[in-house]
């Protein structure tokens, strides 16, 4: 028998991991390569994001929102599939 997931907890976990992951990777790049305001791939998805200190905060907010929605969908889908089985 499979246990149901707590969807809100999973969504919050996904959001925090993705948001802070994006935040820290931005600072990692700034530390080793310096700030860059040129176009990057992820700025096409997250408006306002760039490899700058302000961009890292914008990426944190976008990442938390995006990860939260992704976690909601994954948790909901998992619970639906477990119930169907």
C-alpha positions as CSV (number, residue, x, y, z in Angstrom):
1,X,0.0,0.0,0.0
2,X,1.3,3.4,-0.9
3,X,1.0,6.5,1.2
4,X,-0.5,9.7,-0.1
5,X,1.8,12.7,-0.3
6,X,1.2,16.0,1.4
7,X,0.9,18.1,-1.7
8,X,1.6,21.5,0.1
9,X,4.7,20.2,1.8
10,X,6.0,18.7,-1.5
11,X,5.2,21.9,-3.4
12,X,7.0,24.0,-0.7
13,X,10.0,21.7,-0.8
14,X,10.2,21.9,-4.6
15,X,9.9,25.7,-4.6
16,X,12.5,26.2,-1.9
17,X,15.0,23.9,-3.6
18,X,14.6,25.3,-7.0
19,X,14.5,29.0,-5.9
20,X,17.5,28.8,-3.6
21,X,19.3,26.6,-6.1
22,X,19.0,29.3,-8.7
23,X,19.9,31.9,-6.2
24,X,23.1,30.1,-5.1
25,X,24.2,29.1,-8.6
26,X,23.8,32.8,-9.7
27,X,26.1,33.9,-6.9
28,X,28.5,31.0,-7.7
29,X,28.8,32.4,-11.3
30,X,29.2,35.9,-10.0
31,X,32.0,34.8,-7.7
32,X,34.0,33.1,-10.3
33,X,33.1,34.9,-13.6
34,X,31.7,38.2,-12.5
35,X,28.4,39.8,-13.1
36,X,27.1,39.7,-16.6
37,X,24.0,41.5,-17.9
38,X,24.0,39.9,-21.4
39,X,21.3,37.5,-22.6
40,X,21.3,34.1,-21.0
41,X,19.0,31.1,-21.7
42,X,17.0,31.2,-18.4
43,X,16.3,34.9,-18.7
44,X,14.0,34.0,-21.6
45,X,11.8,32.1,-19.2
46,X,12.2,34.2,-16.0
47,X,11.6,37.9,-16.9
48,X,14.1,40.2,-15.2
49,X,16.6,37.4,-14.3
50,X,20.3,38.1,-15.0
51,X,23.7,37.1,-13.5
52,X,23.7,40.1,-11.1
53,X,22.9,40.5,-7.4
54,X,19.4,41.9,-8.2
55,X,18.9,39.2,-10.8
56,X,19.7,36.5,-8.2
57,X,16.8,37.8,-6.0
58,X,14.5,37.9,-9.1
59,X,15.5,34.3,-9.9
60,X,14.9,33.3,-6.3
61,X,11.3,34.6,-6.4
62,X,10.7,33.1,-9.9
63,X,12.2,29.8,-8.8
64,X,10.1,29.5,-5.7
65,X,6.9,30.2,-7.6
66,X,7.8,27.9,-10.5
67,X,9.0,25.1,-8.2
68,X,5.9,25.4,-6.0
69,X,3.6,25.0,-9.0
70,X,5.7,22.1,-10.3
71,X,5.5,20.4,-6.8
72,X,1.8,20.9,-6.7
73,X,1.4,19.2,-10.1
74,X,3.8,16.3,-9.2
75,X,2.1,15.7,-5.8
76,X,-1.4,15.8,-7.3
77,X,-0.5,13.5,-10.1
78,X,1.2,11.1,-7.8
79,X,-1.8,10.9,-5.5
80,X,-4.1,10.4,-8.4
81,X,-2.0,7.6,-9.8
82,X,-1.6,5.9,-6.4
83,X,-5.4,6.0,-5.8
84,X,-6.0,4.5,-9.3
85,X,-3.7,1.6,-8.6
